[in-house]
Amino acid sequence: MAAYDKDINFDDKFERLTNAVYNTPKGIIRTVLLREDLADRMPELFSGTRLRVLDAGCGTGEMSRWAASKDLEIVRIDISSKMLDEARRRDKEEAIPCAIEHRCEPVQTHANAGPPPYDIIICHGMLAWLADPEEGFNALSRLLKPGGRMSLVYYNRNRNILRNGLLANFYCLRTGDYRPRQKGGGLTPINPLDEAQVYGWAARNGLTVEFKSGIRIFFGLANNHHDFSGKEEALLRTERMFYRREPFSSIGVHTHLILRKNVT
């Protein structure tokens, strides 16, 4: 059995994801800040240049739908057929200006098929749901053309350590076991990643880190979600003040990196 046969499929988590993430302040913070990062740091997406774009682990295709234009050739891949169906439905609803190809397959399978390389890869949140995140990262790297850039979002182990310490969940810190305890696995990713680990993968695959931000620094840190009720706009302004500044960018729930593949 290949490692990716054990990757987490969101077919049975779709409703929970929509209700518990997408339609909540934490989902809004993530969407707004990632869009700002891409607009500021990946302007080629909006330059009118013909580009081949991969949205890996696309979910409902939110980010590639936002960036879509007639200049982009977009391929989306996900192992959840329900997510891809919802992505197609939303594309139609919003009258997306370009054709988008959808493929229900693991990123590892896609890379092994040897498609033409991509100018840009968007991979937001996929790696931490894989049984072998390094294998997934290596596959993404093979799919990126020299000089191409990748927008990578991963679930941050350092934030997990800080939060579990604040909540006195010392078993997790002592054992390094952060697997979700909820029935059915919940919505906590199975493999939070350490920054040094990801930087090492990047170096071995000939990728250079050009930019970093931390997504969702304050919300949810101390189990005080109710304290933010009615303060959503102020929360977003505050997150925006700190999310690209160290040490705060290293303790976001998610880390956003923009990487460039070296030209050899």
C-alpha positions as CSV (number, residue, x, y, z in Angstrom):
1,M,0.0,0.0,0.0
2,A,1.4,3.4,-1.0
3,A,1.7,6.0,1.8
4,Y,-0.8,8.3,0.1
5,D,-3.5,5.6,0.4
6,K,-3.6,6.7,4.1
7,D,-4.0,10.4,3.3
8,I,-7.1,12.0,4.9
9,N,-10.1,12.3,2.5
10,F,-12.5,15.1,3.2
11,D,-15.6,13.5,1.7
12,D,-16.9,12.7,5.2
13,K,-15.7,16.1,6.7
14,F,-17.2,18.4,4.2
15,E,-20.1,19.7,6.2
16,R,-18.1,20.1,9.4
17,L,-15.4,22.0,7.5
18,T,-17.9,24.4,6.0
19,N,-19.6,25.1,9.3
20,A,-16.6,25.1,11.7
21,V,-14.0,26.8,9.5
22,Y,-15.2,28.5,6.3
23,N,-18.0,30.4,7.9
24,T,-16.2,31.5,11.0
25,P,-13.8,34.4,12.0
26,K,-10.9,32.0,11.8
27,G,-11.8,31.1,8.2
28,I,-12.3,34.7,7.3
29,I,-8.9,35.8,8.8
30,R,-7.1,33.0,6.8
31,T,-8.8,33.9,3.5
32,V,-8.2,37.7,3.8
33,L,-4.6,37.5,4.8
34,L,-3.7,34.9,2.3
35,R,-5.2,36.9,-0.5
36,E,-3.2,39.9,0.7
37,D,0.0,37.9,0.7
38,L,-0.6,36.6,-2.9
39,A,-1.6,40.1,-4.2
40,D,1.5,41.7,-2.6
41,R,4.1,38.9,-3.1
42,M,3.0,36.9,-6.1
43,P,2.0,39.7,-8.5
44,E,2.6,37.5,-11.6
45,L,-0.7,35.8,-10.9
46,F,-2.4,39.1,-11.8
47,S,0.0,40.4,-14.5
48,G,-1.9,39.2,-17.6
49,T,0.9,36.8,-18.3
50,R,-0.1,33.3,-19.6
51,L,0.7,31.0,-16.7
52,R,0.0,27.4,-15.8
53,V,-1.3,27.1,-12.2
54,L,-1.8,24.0,-10.0
55,D,-4.1,24.2,-7.0
56,A,-3.0,21.2,-5.0
57,G,-5.4,19.8,-2.4
58,C,-7.7,22.5,-3.7
59,G,-10.8,21.8,-1.5
60,T,-13.5,24.0,-2.8
61,G,-11.1,25.9,-5.0
62,E,-11.4,29.2,-3.1
63,M,-8.0,30.7,-3.8
64,S,-7.7,29.7,-7.4
65,R,-11.2,30.9,-8.1
66,W,-10.4,34.2,-6.6
67,A,-7.3,34.5,-8.7
68,A,-8.8,33.1,-11.9
69,S,-8.6,35.0,-15.1
70,K,-8.5,34.3,-18.8
71,D,-4.7,34.4,-18.7
72,L,-4.4,31.4,-16.3
73,E,-4.5,27.7,-17.2
74,I,-5.7,26.2,-13.9
75,V,-5.5,22.6,-12.8
76,R,-7.1,21.6,-9.5
77,I,-6.4,18.3,-7.8
78,D,-7.9,16.8,-4.6
79,I,-8.7,13.3,-3.4
80,S,-12.2,14.4,-2.2
81,S,-14.8,14.1,-5.0
82,K,-17.2,16.1,-2.8
83,M,-14.8,19.0,-2.6
84,L,-14.2,19.0,-6.4
85,D,-18.0,18.9,-7.0
86,E,-18.4,21.9,-4.7
87,A,-15.6,23.7,-6.5
88,R,-17.3,23.2,-9.8
89,R,-20.6,24.4,-8.5
90,R,-19.1,27.6,-7.0
91,D,-17.2,28.3,-10.3
92,K,-20.4,28.1,-12.2
93,E,-22.2,30.3,-9.6
94,E,-19.4,33.0,-9.9
95,A,-19.0,32.7,-13.7
96,I,-15.3,32.0,-13.7
97,P,-13.6,33.5,-16.8
98,C,-11.5,30.4,-17.7
99,A,-11.8,26.7,-18.0
100,I,-10.5,24.8,-15.0
101,E,-9.4,21.2,-15.1
102,H,-10.3,19.0,-12.1
103,R,-8.6,15.8,-11.2
104,C,-9.6,13.5,-8.3
105,E,-6.2,12.0,-7.5
106,P,-3.3,12.4,-5.0
107,V,-0.6,14.9,-5.8
108,Q,1.9,12.1,-5.7
109,T,0.1,10.3,-8.6
110,H,-0.2,13.6,-10.5
111,A,3.6,14.2,-10.2
112,N,4.4,10.6,-11.3
113,A,2.3,11.1,-14.4
114,G,4.8,13.7,-15.6
115,P,2.5,16.6,-16.7
116,P,4.0,19.8,-18.1
117,P,5.6,21.7,-15.2
118,Y,3.6,24.6,-13.5
119,D,4.6,28.2,-13.3
120,I,2.8,28.6,-10.0
121,I,1.6,26.1,-7.4
122,I,-0.9,26.9,-4.7
123,C,-1.0,24.4,-1.8
124,H,-2.9,25.7,1.2
125,G,-3.3,23.2,4.1
126,M,-2.8,19.9,2.3
127,L,0.5,18.6,3.6
128,A,-0.6,18.2,7.2
129,W,-3.4,15.8,6.1
130,L,-1.0,13.5,4.4
131,A,0.4,10.3,5.9
132,D,3.8,11.3,4.5
133,P,4.0,15.1,4.2
134,E,7.6,15.0,2.9
135,E,6.6,12.7,0.0
136,G,3.8,15.3,-0.8
137,F,6.3,18.2,-0.7
138,N,8.7,16.3,-3.0
139,A,5.9,15.7,-5.4
140,L,5.0,19.4,-5.5
141,S,8.6,20.3,-6.0
142,R,8.8,18.0,-9.1
143,L,5.8,19.7,-10.5
144,L,7.2,23.2,-10.3
145,K,9.2,24.5,-13.2
146,P,12.6,26.1,-12.6
147,G,12.0,29.8,-11.7
148,G,8.4,29.0,-10.8
149,R,7.0,29.8,-7.4
150,M,4.9,28.0,-4.8
151,S,2.5,29.4,-2.2
152,L,2.6,26.9,0.6
153,V,0.5,26.9,3.7
154,Y,1.2,24.3,6.4
155,Y,-0.1,23.6,9.9
156,N,2.5,24.9,12.4
157,R,3.8,22.5,15.0
158,N,5.4,25.4,17.0
159,R,2.0,26.9,17.5
160,N,0.6,23.6,18.5
161,I,3.3,23.3,21.2
162,L,2.6,26.7,22.5
163,R,-1.2,26.2,22.7
164,N,-1.0,22.8,24.3
165,G,1.4,24.2,26.9
166,L,-1.0,27.0,27.7
167,L,-3.8,24.5,28.1
168,A,-1.7,22.1,30.3
169,N,-1.9,19.3,27.7
170,F,1.5,18.1,28.8
171,Y,1.0,14.6,27.3
172,C,1.1,16.1,23.8
173,L,4.3,18.0,24.5
174,R,6.0,15.1,26.2
175,T,5.2,12.5,23.5
176,G,4.9,14.7,20.4
177,D,1.6,13.0,19.8
178,Y,-0.8,15.7,18.4
179,R,-3.3,13.4,16.8
180,P,-6.9,14.5,17.2
181,R,-8.9,12.7,19.9
182,Q,-12.3,13.5,18.4
183,K,-14.5,10.8,17.1
184,G,-14.0,10.6,13.3
185,G,-10.7,12.5,13.6
186,G,-12.2,16.0,13.8
187,L,-10.7,18.9,11.9
188,T,-7.3,18.9,13.5
189,P,-4.6,17.9,11.0
190,I,-2.7,14.7,11.6
191,N,0.8,16.0,10.9
192,P,1.7,19.5,12.1
193,L,5.0,20.5,10.6
194,D,8.1,22.1,12.1
195,E,9.6,25.1,10.3
196,A,13.1,23.7,10.2
197,Q,11.7,20.5,8.8
198,V,10.0,22.3,5.9
199,Y,13.0,24.5,5.2
200,G,15.1,21.4,5.0
201,W,12.8,19.9,2.4
202,A,12.9,23.1,0.4
203,A,16.7,23.2,0.4
204,R,16.9,19.5,-0.7
205,N,14.5,20.2,-3.6
206,G,16.3,23.3,-4.8
207,L,13.7,25.8,-3.5
208,T,14.4,29.1,-1.9
209,V,12.1,30.7,0.7
210,E,11.3,34.2,-0.4
211,F,8.5,35.2,2.1
212,K,6.9,34.1,5.3
213,S,3.8,35.0,7.3
214,G,1.9,33.5,10.2
215,I,-1.8,33.1,9.7
216,R,-4.1,33.4,12.7
217,I,-1.9,34.4,15.6
218,F,-4.3,35.5,18.3
219,F,-7.6,33.8,17.6
220,G,-7.9,30.4,19.4
221,L,-4.6,30.6,21.2
222,A,-6.0,30.4,24.7
223,N,-9.5,28.8,24.1
224,N,-11.2,32.2,24.5
225,H,-13.0,32.4,21.2
226,H,-16.0,34.1,22.9
227,D,-13.8,37.1,23.7
228,F,-13.6,38.0,20.0
229,S,-17.4,38.1,19.5
230,G,-18.3,41.5,18.0
231,K,-14.7,42.4,17.6
232,E,-14.1,40.7,14.2
233,E,-12.9,43.8,12.4
234,A,-10.5,44.8,15.2
235,L,-9.2,41.3,15.3
236,L,-8.4,41.3,11.6
237,R,-6.7,44.7,11.8
238,T,-4.6,43.4,14.7
239,E,-3.7,40.1,13.0
240,R,-2.7,42.2,10.0
241,M,-0.3,44.3,12.2
242,F,1.7,41.3,13.4
243,Y,1.4,38.4,10.9
244,R,4.5,39.2,8.9
245,R,6.6,40.2,11.9
246,E,8.8,37.9,14.0
247,P,8.4,36.4,16.5
248,F,4.7,36.4,15.7
249,S,4.9,35.0,12.2
250,S,6.4,31.9,13.7
251,I,3.5,31.2,16.1
252,G,0.5,31.4,13.7
253,V,-1.8,28.4,13.4
254,H,-0.6,28.2,9.8
255,T,2.6,29.3,8.2
256,H,2.6,30.7,4.7
257,L,5.7,30.5,2.7
258,I,6.4,31.6,-0.9
259,L,9.2,29.6,-2.4
260,R,11.0,29.8,-5.7
261,K,12.5,26.9,-7.5
262,N,16.1,27.6,-8.3
263,V,17.2,27.7,-11.9
264,T,20.3,25.5,-12.4
